[in-house]
Amino acid sequence: MAAGQAMHRALRGSRLVTVAGGEGHGAYPFKSCADRSATVYLTTGSLPAKDLTCQAAAG
């Protein structure tokens, strides 16, 4: 997490999307707001308006 936060600070205009309670370094297919944010970015190039912390999906 520390390395991701450092990279976020270094990349002006970036957004940090984290999954509270998640494990590893991936967004898909965990059914959280991180998935939606990644999909919007990959299909439109639009970043979230602000940094996001999503909850890990149960199960």
N, C-alpha and C positions, 0 to 999 in steps of 0.2 A: 504494500500500500504506500509506503514512503516513497518508493521510486516513482509510482504513478503520480503522487502529489507533487513531487519535484518536477516531473515532466510537464505537468499542468501549469505550474508556475512559470516554466521556461517558455511555453508556447502561448504567446500573447493571443487573446481572443478564444482560447480553447474552452471547452466545457468538460468537467469531470463528472462522469456518471458511475456511481458505485451501487452495489447491491448489498445492503445490510443483511448479514446472515448467510451470504453466498460464499462459495468456495471457488478458488481457481481464477482463471483469467479468461472468462468467456461470457457472452451475453445470451446466446441462443442455446437451447430452446427452453429457457427457464420461465417464460410467461410473466415477466415483470415489466415495469415501465422502462427498464433498460432495453428490452427487446423493441419496444415501440420507438424509443429514441434512436436506436441503431438503424431500424428500418427506414425511418423518416430521413435520417442523414444519408443513408446509402442510396435512397431513391430520389431525393430532392437536393441534397447538399446542405440542407438547413440544420443548423445546430439548435439544441434546446436554448431557451431564453436565458437560462441560468443553470448552474450546477445542479445535479439531481442525485438524491439518494433514494433508491427503490428498496422495497422489502423483497426478500427471497420468497418465492412461491412455496407453499407447503407441498410436501410430498414428492 
